[in-house]
Amino acid sequence: MKVIIAGSYQTRFGELWERSLLSLLMEAGQGAMKDAGVQASEIDLVVVGNKLGGRISEQDHLGALMADKLRVKGRGIRVEAACASGGIAVHQAVQAIKTGEAETVLVLGGEKMTDKNNGVVGAALMGAASEEERRTGLSFVGLYALMARAYMEKFGARRRDLAKVAVKNHKQASLNPKAQFPREITEEMALKAIMVAEPLGLFDCSPISDGAAGLVVRGVKTKKAGKREVEILASEIATDSLGLNERESLLEIKATKEAAGRAYVSAGVGPEEIDIMEVHDCFTIAEILALEDLGFCKKGEGFKGIDKPVNLSGGLKACGHPVGATGVKQMVELTHHLRREAGERQADKADMGLAHNVGGTGGTAVVHILKGSI
Amino acid sequence: MKVIIAGSYQTRFGELWERSLLSLLMEAGQGAMKDAGVQASEIDLVVVGNKLGGRISEQDHLGALMADKLRVKGRGIRVEAACASGGIAVHQAVQAIKTGEAETVLVLGGEKMTDKNNGVVGAALMGAASEEERRTGLSFVGLYALMARAYMEKFGARRRDLAKVAVKNHKQASLNPKAQFPREITEEMALKAIMVAEPLGLFDCSPISDGAAGLVVRGVKTKKAGKREVEILASEIATDSLGLNERESLLEIKATKEAAGRAYVSAGVGPEEIDIMEVHDCFTIAEILALEDLGFCKKGEGFKGIDKPVNLSGGLKACGHPVGATGVKQMVELTHHLRREAGERQADKADMGLAHNVGGTGGTAVVHILKGSI
C-alpha cells in the first residue's frame, strides 16, 4: 500500500483580522476535500496541528471540533509540537493509515495569531522553548540570534549572506498570491532595516501570521489513471532538548539531521535526488542550517546557497508562518509543484520533494519526502 | 502481537503547591519505567497527554521536553483532547506499536492546575467547550448541570441519587493513598453543601488537581512467565460536537456509546464480561450517564447504581482530576487490580477492566478494555 496526497489547499496567509481560527481551518478542510474530490463522509480521521488555539483563541479540543464542524464520518485528534505541529499532524495521519485505523485522513494545520498583542504572542511562542530560556528573558529571535552569531563567527558568514536568503524568499513570495508579503526586497533594504536581535534584523525574521492549510492523505493500492500522483515516501520525526544550553553545538540542529537521515533511508533516496524543498526558515539563519543538516552541502557552506530551488512558496519568511499551519503548507506547496500545478513559480524539474519542519529551536524536527509521478 | 501494559505509576493527586508540571511528569515517567523494569534506552516513543501546559505553566512542546528530560532513546509527541488527553495519549501509543513505529512506548498524562487562580483555570477549562457555550457565559459545571437537570426531570432521579455516587467514590478514595480527598463523606454532607450550579452541589463536582500518571505500553509476542500480564484488548476513540446545543439529546453522551460499541466488538467481549471499570465522573451525573452509555444498564436506570465495582480509585470525584492525567491514571488503577496489587481496595474479581475517558461534555470519548491473565 502507498500513502498518497489526494488533495491539498492553503488559505491566504497574513494578518487576517476578519477571520477566526475556526473559519481558517474550515476553509482549509473544505478546500483540501474539494481538491481531492472526496466527500466528508469518506474521511475516517481528522488530525489537527495547532499550537496556540487555547491561549489566543480560547479554543482547545480542536480535533473533535473540526471533525464535527466539517461533518466528517470519522473522529478527530489534535497534536502539538510547537512550530512543528503541522508536520507532526501529517506524520500521525500517515501512521493512522499504516495501522489501518483510517483509509482517508484529513490533516489540518492552522493558527490565528493576530488576535492578541505582540507581548502575549511573544510569551506564548516561548512555550516552545525551555524554562531556563524563558527565565533568562530570551525571545525566539534572541535564541536564533545566538545561533546566527555562533555560525557567523565560526564560518565567516556576514549579515549580507543572511540577507540573500530573505531576498530570495521574498522574490518567490512575489509569485505566490497566498503569501503574506508578496513583494520583492533588496539586500540594501534588509541590511538597513531595524535590528531585532543582533545580528538578526527585521527581514531576517518570519512574521506573526494567520492562516491554515489542509491535506487529504490516503492509503491506496493502485494508482488512478491519468492523474499525477504524489506519494509520501517517508515521514520521520526526531526530538532533542528544548533548550540551546543543553545542546552540544549551536551550529547544527541535531533533530533535523536525525529525522533526515531516517527519511532518506526509508525513502531509499539521497539528497542528490531531491529536486525541490520547503525548509523551515523561521529566521534566515535557520534556512542556512537546514541546507547543511539536510545534507545539501557541507557544514559551514550553507550560507553560500545551493543550486536547487529552496522555499519556492516564499518560505516562512515571506509566505508567512502561522505556526500550526506551516508543516502542512510546506507539503501543499510541494504537491503543487509535483503535480505541475504551481503556475508562475513552477519548478522546472520537480519529481522529488522534501519538506522540513522544526519545532522551537530544534526540539522537534519532521522530514517528509514526496515523489510525484504520472 | 499483543499490546500489554508493562508498567504503571501514579503520582499523588492534590493541590501540590511545591510541584511543577515537569516534576510531576518526571515522577510518573520514572515510576512507570521502574515498575516495568525497562530502561530509558528501551523507550522508542513518549506520548504526552496534557491540556493546559501552555496556558498555566507557559510550557508547550511537552513531547520533545519529556523525551529529552527522561533521556529516552526515542522521540516524543504531545496530544490534546481536553479532559480526554490522557486516553488519547494511550490510544496513540497503541497505534504506534501497531504500525511498528515503536515497540515500547511511555505514555504520560499530567496537569498542573493550581498555579493560576480559579478564574483563569475556569476560563482555560472552557477551551474544551464550544464558542457558543463560552459566549453564553456557561461554566463546565453549568453545562453538566443542564445535563443533570434534563436527566432528573426525565427519569425522576433526585439530588440524593447523585449524592450516592459521591459517597461511594469518596469511600473508595479513603482507601487510596494517592487520592486528593482520601476521606469519606455522608449523603447529608453532600446534600447540605453549597450549590455550585443547581442541581450540582460542591460534592457533585470533581476538584481542580495537580498530578500525573504513566504507563509503559509494549508490543510482545510471548508472555513473560510467572508475571500477571495486562493486555490492551481494545482502544477506541469517538468524537462528537463540542457544544451541547448541537446534540440530539442531553440524556446521553453519543461519543461514549460509539467508542464503547467499537471497543466491545474489537475486544470480543460485552459489558457483562467486564469486572471492574474506571469511568469519567467529572460530575456525579457523568458517572450515571456513563453506566448507561457503556451498556451496563438501561437508559434512565443508571442512577440506581449497578452491581459491579465502579471507580475503585475514588474516581475523578475523590481521587482528583488533573485533566491530562485522568485517562492514564484510570488505566494505572485497572492495572493494579488486574495484577492483584491494589492492596486494601483490591476488587474480588478482576480479570477484565474498562476505562472510560471523556473530553469536554462528550466532544471526545475514549474506551479501553484491559484483560489480566496469569
Interface residues (C-beta under 8 A of the other chain):
Chain A: L22 K51 L52 G53 G54 R55 E58 Q59 D60 H61 G63 A64 L65 A67 D68 R75 G76 I77 R78 V79 E80 A81 A82 I88 Q92 Q95 A96 K98 T99 E101 A123 A124 M126 G127 A128 A129 S130 E131 R134 I237 A238 T239 D240 S241 L242 E246 A255 G359 G360 G363 T364
Chain B: L22 K51 L52 G53 G54 R55 E58 Q59 D60 H61 L62 G63 A64 L65 A67 D68 R75 G76 I77 R78 V79 E80 A81 A82 I88 Q92 Q95 A96 K98 T99 E101 A123 A124 M126 G127 A128 A129 S130 E131 R134 I237 A238 T239 D240 S241 L242 E246 A255 G359 G360 G363 T364
